[in-house]
Amino acid sequence: MLRTQELDCIRYRGTDERTLRRLGEAGDAHQCDHPLSGVGLVLRNVVTFVRTDARDVRLDAPHLFEEFSDYLKGRYSHLKVRTKPIEFREREASYALAWFEDHFHPITIRSVDDSDRWLILHRGNLGLSEFLDDWLRSAERFTDLRWYTENAWQHSEGWQSRPW
């Protein structure tokens, strides 16, 4: 509730360090009565996931992009989501989407090695990470979501189950 409030009238009064860190990294330290010092906004813009059914033929970049776009257009119809054409490169595909003016956010999808694990990398903001997280969790065919900062992904470092 704290992450989605509109008027900043809900605050976190607790002192749980993990909660304070997560809120600080999400940019909501100002909503905490006891914020941790030295904790700032962290963008987790890389997510990996596993498909639940290895025979799922709809798991390729074009289908995933189309599914994600349809999800945004259906759930957030007021955003007027627009997309650019999909570009294919070796082992990956990318496109860009915008929901405000011409502020397009590039997104890349590729499989991780030859496993059933897939990766999505975006060049957006925490809001785009949250949109992706909502979509992946609502589609019951995905599991084991792991969110990374781009640097953590590149250096095989820690992940967490949510983008914030």
Wavefront OBJ file of the C-alpha trace (Angstrom):
o trace
v 0.000 0.000 0.000
v 2.831 2.409 0.808
v 4.301 2.006 -2.700
v 1.012 2.823 -4.458
v -0.515 5.581 -2.363
v -1.319 8.860 -4.041
v -1.224 11.397 -1.222
v 1.790 10.259 0.848
v -0.424 9.972 3.921
v 0.693 6.446 4.884
v 4.033 6.118 6.658
v 6.201 3.279 7.909
v 6.852 3.728 11.647
v 8.734 0.463 12.137
v 12.448 -0.157 12.518
v 12.858 -3.435 10.606
v 16.113 -2.935 8.706
v 15.110 -5.076 5.731
v 11.859 -3.152 5.262
v 13.610 0.207 5.667
v 16.260 -0.796 3.109
v 13.661 -1.953 0.580
v 11.642 1.251 0.961
v 14.785 3.378 0.685
v 15.913 1.521 -2.441
v 12.435 2.051 -3.923
v 12.747 5.807 -3.372
v 10.332 5.914 -0.444
v 12.702 6.672 2.449
v 10.800 9.938 2.988
v 7.793 7.807 4.065
v 9.783 6.186 6.909
v 9.988 7.582 10.426
v 13.372 5.858 10.898
v 15.067 5.787 7.465
v 18.453 4.119 7.091
v 21.246 6.521 6.238
v 23.201 5.895 3.070
v 20.385 4.000 1.336
v 19.270 5.456 -1.966
v 17.218 4.558 -5.003
v 18.220 1.261 -6.638
v 16.936 0.317 -10.088
v 16.428 -3.396 -10.546
v 15.891 -3.488 -14.276
v 16.849 -7.108 -15.012
v 14.430 -9.935 -14.273
v 14.849 -13.608 -14.996
v 12.063 -16.168 -14.856
v 11.312 -19.775 -15.729
v 8.361 -21.017 -17.706
v 6.245 -23.587 -15.901
v 5.589 -25.700 -19.006
v 8.588 -26.635 -21.163
v 6.218 -27.386 -24.064
v 4.842 -23.827 -24.090
v 5.333 -22.788 -27.723
v 4.244 -19.200 -26.999
v 7.489 -18.508 -25.185
v 9.468 -16.514 -27.673
v 10.266 -12.813 -27.782
v 7.486 -11.691 -30.156
v 4.807 -13.496 -28.157
v 6.163 -12.157 -24.877
v 6.283 -8.589 -26.177
v 2.752 -8.884 -27.526
v 1.508 -10.407 -24.275
v 3.132 -7.698 -22.153
v 1.778 -4.904 -24.378
v -1.720 -6.407 -24.286
v -1.502 -6.698 -20.501
v -0.551 -3.026 -20.127
v -3.220 -1.868 -22.573
v -5.879 -3.911 -20.779
v -4.929 -3.183 -17.187
v -3.826 0.432 -17.665
v -5.985 1.562 -20.575
v -5.640 5.195 -19.483
v -1.883 5.071 -20.266
v -2.257 4.911 -24.075
v 0.634 2.448 -24.486
v 2.476 2.650 -27.808
v 5.199 0.338 -29.079
v 7.928 0.411 -31.693
v 8.552 -2.563 -34.007
v 10.439 -5.556 -32.669
v 14.099 -5.752 -33.669
v 15.747 -9.170 -33.834
v 19.394 -9.889 -33.146
v 21.230 -13.091 -32.499
v 19.544 -14.870 -29.540
v 17.509 -11.815 -28.476
v 14.844 -9.360 -29.498
v 14.042 -5.863 -28.374
v 11.399 -3.202 -28.735
v 10.439 -0.001 -26.999
v 7.225 1.136 -25.427
v 5.912 4.446 -24.220
v 2.917 5.446 -22.151
v 3.672 9.160 -21.965
v 4.394 11.300 -25.001
v 7.474 9.995 -26.860
v 9.334 8.717 -23.804
v 10.093 5.254 -25.177
v 11.714 2.667 -22.898
v 13.774 -0.055 -24.629
v 13.186 -3.637 -23.482
v 15.234 -6.697 -24.442
v 14.188 -10.322 -24.040
v 16.409 -13.357 -24.492
v 16.801 -16.864 -23.213
v 19.520 -17.472 -20.638
v 21.860 -20.109 -22.032
v 19.908 -23.130 -23.255
v 17.763 -23.451 -20.148
v 14.113 -22.645 -19.561
v 15.198 -19.403 -17.868
v 14.463 -16.147 -19.694
v 15.758 -12.639 -19.097
v 14.142 -9.243 -19.573
v 16.299 -6.104 -19.401
v 14.787 -2.647 -19.664
v 16.095 0.908 -19.813
v 13.238 2.478 -17.935
v 12.447 3.263 -14.342
v 11.102 1.505 -11.263
v 7.574 1.898 -12.624
v 8.452 -0.220 -15.666
v 10.012 -2.850 -13.376
v 6.771 -2.893 -11.391
v 4.670 -3.240 -14.577
v 6.823 -6.194 -15.665
v 6.640 -7.760 -12.208
v 2.836 -7.447 -12.131
v 2.536 -9.001 -15.585
v 4.907 -11.907 -14.908
v 3.163 -12.719 -11.612
v -0.308 -12.525 -13.172
v 0.666 -14.961 -15.962
v 0.629 -18.279 -14.152
v 3.000 -19.805 -16.692
v 6.051 -18.047 -15.198
v 7.812 -18.824 -11.949
v 11.014 -18.183 -10.025
v 11.253 -14.441 -10.694
v 14.637 -12.970 -9.800
v 15.238 -9.224 -9.909
v 18.764 -7.802 -10.293
v 20.390 -4.476 -10.835
v 22.153 -4.548 -14.177
v 25.522 -4.522 -12.411
v 24.528 -7.400 -10.107
v 23.405 -9.458 -13.116
v 26.653 -8.837 -14.984
v 28.698 -9.882 -11.939
v 26.516 -12.848 -10.878
v 25.634 -11.158 -7.611
v 22.528 -11.302 -5.431
v 18.941 -10.989 -6.517
v 15.624 -10.479 -4.809
v 12.090 -11.598 -5.518
v 10.683 -8.088 -6.182
v 12.077 -5.070 -8.039
v 11.942 -2.957 -4.866
l 1 2 3 4 5 6 7 8 9 10 11 12 13 14 15 16 17 18 19 20 21 22 23 24 25 26 27 28 29 30 31 32 33 34 35 36 37 38 39 40 41 42 43 44 45 46 47 48 49 50 51 52 53 54 55 56 57 58 59 60 61 62 63 64 65 66 67 68 69 70 71 72 73 74 75 76 77 78 79 80 81 82 83 84 85 86 87 88 89 90 91 92 93 94 95 96 97 98 99 100 101 102 103 104 105 106 107 108 109 110 111 112 113 114 115 116 117 118 119 120 121 122 123 124 125 126 127 128 129 130 131 132 133 134 135 136 137 138 139 140 141 142 143 144 145 146 147 148 149 150 151 152 153 154 155 156 157 158 159 160 161 162 163 164
